[in-house]
């Protein structure tokens, strides 16, 4: 599962090598955008399509996190789901 979302066991999330989750973060919550400008609806749609989760149904409130923290939290929820 870790390889599917772009990580290997020895590779912490903060140093991703690409992958599905990193691509989603890049597309919907880019570094150069304020969290108010993130496209969370589209991110949720992509998360449902790819992993069967939404931010709300796993208890993630994106407004509480920086981009990197958001990625970490989504990743933790994905690990719990699988």
C-alpha positions in Angstrom: 0.0 0.0 0.0 2.8 2.5 0.8 4.2 2.2 -2.7 0.8 2.9 -4.2 0.6 6.3 -2.5 4.2 7.1 -3.4 6.2 6.1 -0.3 8.5 3.3 0.6 9.0 2.1 4.2 12.3 4.0 4.6 11.0 7.2 3.1 9.3 9.6 5.5 6.3 11.6 4.1 8.2 14.9 4.2 10.5 13.6 1.5 8.1 12.0 -1.0 9.2 10.6 -4.3 6.0 11.4 -6.1 3.0 9.2 -6.0 -0.8 9.6 -5.8 -1.1 11.5 -2.5 1.7 13.8 -3.3 0.2 14.6 -6.7 -3.1 15.4 -5.1 -1.5 17.7 -2.6 0.4 19.4 -5.4 -2.7 19.8 -7.5 -5.2 20.8 -4.8 -3.2 22.4 -2.1 -0.1 23.9 -3.8 2.7 25.4 -1.7 2.2 28.8 -3.2 -1.5 29.0 -2.3 -3.0 30.0 1.1 -5.2 27.3 2.6 -8.3 29.4 1.9 -7.4 28.9 -1.8 -7.0 25.2 -1.7 -9.5 23.2 -3.8 -10.7 20.9 -1.1 -13.8 19.8 -2.9 -11.8 18.5 -5.8 -9.3 16.9 -3.4 -12.2 15.1 -1.7 -13.5 13.9 -5.0 -10.1 12.6 -5.9 -9.6 10.9 -2.5 -13.0 9.2 -2.8 -12.2 8.0 -6.3 -8.7 6.8 -5.4 -9.0 5.6 -1.8 -12.7 5.6 -0.9 -12.3 8.3 1.8 -13.2 12.0 2.2 -11.5 14.4 4.6 -14.6 14.6 6.7 -15.3 10.9 7.0 -11.8 10.3 8.4 -12.0 13.3 10.7 -9.5 15.6 8.9 -10.3 19.3 9.1 -7.9 20.8 6.5 -8.2 24.3 8.0 -6.3 23.0 11.1 -3.2 22.0 9.2 -0.4 23.4 7.1 0.0 21.7 3.7 2.7 19.3 5.0 0.7 18.5 8.1 -2.4 17.9 5.9 -0.5 15.4 3.9 0.8 13.7 7.0 -2.7 13.5 8.5 -4.2 12.1 5.3 -1.4 9.6 5.1 -2.0 8.5 8.7 -5.7 8.0 8.0 -4.9 6.0 4.9 -2.6 3.7 6.8 -5.4 3.1 9.4 -7.8 2.4 6.6 -5.6 -0.3 5.0 
